Amino acid sequence: MRPTPVIRGDIPKGLTGTLYRNGPNPQFARRDTHFHWFLDDGMAHAFGIEDGRHFAVSWPGDPA
């Protein structure tokens, strides 16, 4: 795996919005041969840009 390059600069002031992503968050090995990622742990992510600043938030899946 290659390291992520560092990008320097400013976020344009006019760029505003939020990207939401909901998907799998496999934390453990598969439990059996009938595994489907719809039935596994999940995670909701949000990445936003506002006033030249960024933020990121993650919510864990169901603890049950």
Secondary structure, DSSP 8 states (H G I E B T S, - for coil): --------S---TT--EEEEEEEE---S---STT--GGGS-EEEEEEEEETTEEEEEEEE----
